[in-house]
Amino acid sequence: MEISGFVTYSVALGIAAAIPGPGIIALVARALGSGFRPTLPMLFGLVLGDVTYLAAAVLGLAYIAATFGWVIVALKYAGAAYLLYMAWGFWREGITVEKISAKKAGGSWSSFLAGLLVTLGNPKTIIFYLALLPNLLDLTTITPTDFSILVVLTFGVLMVALLPYIAAAGKARKLLQTPKALNRLNRFAAMCLAGAATAIAVRSS
């Protein structure tokens, strides 16, 4: 691959990643509820989901994905269900002034898994990697070295695009210190997560 190909991919991915969708909504809701650091595992899960679809496109698995569409549908609803589970946790208990911790909204593993499922079930991500990516790059000429560079670029671009959302939400969370404000925060986070779950479930795969 030439440098122009990597640049084209990075710009297209950056634009797609920065557009608010289920993934960003889930990240913001998590950061509002638990802060910056506890949200990082979810971000890594989101990135792994993107790398998974990147690998699928590069390895020519678009046909298999189309043939076994039920797998994509299953992942989509699994992601939506997990977000609803998180939403219910925020609505029912959420966080308190006495104990604001990541554990209250789920541990690192559950956060990572939620991020992975959200990406794997997000139609926007599926379309980008399995449909649009072949139009941006000549996948038949990609070497193992090219693929390694694409993985690094994917990680870097997604971090640059998504970290500001988490940082802003985490900072806003620190301003909410009263029980009344925290209650509103919990309800808002729950509604954001439920909204993301709905968006994933109703969009066509």
TIVEXTI-39646 format. One line per 3 residues: number of its first residue (from 1); their letters; for each residue x, y, z of C-alpha. Coordinates in steps of 0.2 Angstrom, whole numbers, m for minus. Layout:
BEGIN
NUM) A) X:Y:Z ~ ...
END
This chain:
BEGIN
1) MEI) 0:0:0 ~ 5:18:m3 ~ 5:32:9
4) SGF) m10:40:1 ~ m20:24:5 ~ m16:25:23
7) VTY) m21:43:24 ~ m37:40:15 ~ m41:26:27
10) SVA) m37:36:42 ~ m47:51:37 ~ m62:41:32
13) LGI) m61:31:49 ~ m59:47:59 ~ m74:55:51
16) AAA) m85:39:54 ~ m79:37:72 ~ m82:55:77
19) IPG) m100:55:71 ~ m111:52:87 ~ m118:35:87
22) PGI) m122:20:99 ~ m103:18:103 ~ m101:36:108
25) IAL) m117:37:118 ~ m112:22:128 ~ m95:29:131
28) VAR) m102:46:137 ~ m115:37:148 ~ m101:26:156
31) ALG) m90:41:159 ~ m104:51:167 ~ m107:37:178
34) SGF) m90:31:183 ~ m77:43:177 ~ m63:44:164
37) RPT) m52:29:169 ~ m66:16:172 ~ m72:20:154
40) LPM) m56:16:146 ~ m59:m3:146 ~ m75:0:136
43) LFG) m65:11:124 ~ m53:m3:121 ~ m68:m15:118
46) LVL) m74:m3:105 ~ m57:m3:97 ~ m56:m22:97
49) GDV) m72:m23:88 ~ m66:m11:75 ~ m50:m21:73
52) TYL) m61:m37:71 ~ m71:m30:57 ~ m55:m23:49
55) AAA) m48:m41:49 ~ m64:m48:42 ~ m63:m36:27
58) VLG) m45:m38:24 ~ m46:m57:25 ~ m61:m57:12
61) LAY) m74:m62:25 ~ m87:m50:18 ~ m95:m65:9
64) IAA) m95:m76:24 ~ m103:m62:35 ~ m116:m60:22
67) TFG) m120:m78:21 ~ m120:m81:39 ~ m130:m65:43
70) WVI) m138:m72:58 ~ m121:m71:67 ~ m121:m52:64
73) VAL) m139:m51:70 ~ m135:m61:86 ~ m121:m49:90
76) KYA) m132:m34:87 ~ m145:m40:99 ~ m132:m46:112
79) GAA) m125:m28:112 ~ m142:m20:114 ~ m146:m32:128
82) YLL) m130:m28:137 ~ m133:m9:136 ~ m151:m12:142
85) YMA) m144:m21:157 ~ m132:m7:161 ~ m146:6:159
88) WGF) m156:m4:172 ~ m142:m4:184 ~ m140:15:183
91) WRE) m159:18:184 ~ m161:6:199 ~ m145:10:209
94) GIT) m133:21:200 ~ m119:30:209 ~ m120:39:226
97) VEK) m110:53:234 ~ m104:41:247 ~ m96:29:235
100) ISA) m92:34:217 ~ m83:19:209 ~ m82:10:193
103) KKA) m88:m6:202 ~ m105:2:204 ~ m108:3:186
106) GGS) m99:m14:182 ~ m81:m19:183 ~ m67:m17:170
109) WSS) m71:m34:161 ~ m90:m30:159 ~ m85:m13:153
112) FLA) m73:m20:140 ~ m86:m33:135 ~ m100:m20:133
115) GLL) m89:m10:122 ~ m85:m25:111 ~ m103:m30:109
118) VTL) m108:m12:105 ~ m96:m11:91 ~ m99:m28:84
121) GNP) m118:m25:84 ~ m117:m7:77 ~ m123:m7:59
124) KTI) m112:9:55 ~ m96:m1:60 ~ m102:m16:50
127) IFY) m105:m5:34 ~ m89:4:36 ~ m78:m11:36
130) LAL) m87:m24:26 ~ m95:m12:13 ~ m85:4:12
133) LPN) m68:m1:16 ~ m66:m12:0 ~ m70:4:m10
136) LLD) m57:14:0 ~ m43:1:m2 ~ m37:m12:m13
139) LTT) m39:m27:m1 ~ m31:m39:m13 ~ m14:m30:m12
142) ITP) m13:m28:7 ~ 2:m37:15 ~ 4:m43:33
145) TDF) 15:m27:36 ~ 1:m16:28 ~ m12:m24:39
148) SIL) m1:m21:55 ~ 0:m3:50 ~ m19:m2:47
151) VVL) m22:m10:65 ~ m10:3:73 ~ m19:17:63
154) TFG) m36:11:68 ~ m31:11:86 ~ m23:28:85
157) VLM) m37:36:75 ~ m51:29:87 ~ m41:35:102
160) VAL) m40:53:95 ~ m58:53:90 ~ m66:46:106
163) LPY) m55:51:120 ~ m61:69:120 ~ m79:63:123
166) IAA) m74:53:138 ~ m63:67:145 ~ m77:79:143
169) AGK) m90:68:151 ~ m78:63:165 ~ m75:81:169
172) ARK) m93:85:169 ~ m96:71:181 ~ m85:80:194
175) LLQ) m97:95:195 ~ m111:83:201 ~ m109:81:219
178) TPK) m126:82:227 ~ m138:67:229 ~ m151:76:218
181) ALN) m138:80:204 ~ m132:62:205 ~ m149:55:204
184) RLN) m152:65:188 ~ m135:59:181 ~ m140:41:184
187) RFA) m156:44:175 ~ m148:53:161 ~ m135:39:159
190) AMC) m148:26:160 ~ m158:34:146 ~ m142:37:135
193) LAG) m138:18:137 ~ m156:13:133 ~ m156:25:118
196) AAT) m140:17:112 ~ m148:0:114 ~ m163:5:104
199) AIA) m153:12:90 ~ m143:m4:88 ~ m159:m15:89
202) VRS) m170:m5:77 ~ m157:m1:63 ~ m155:m14:49
205) S) m140:m25:50
END
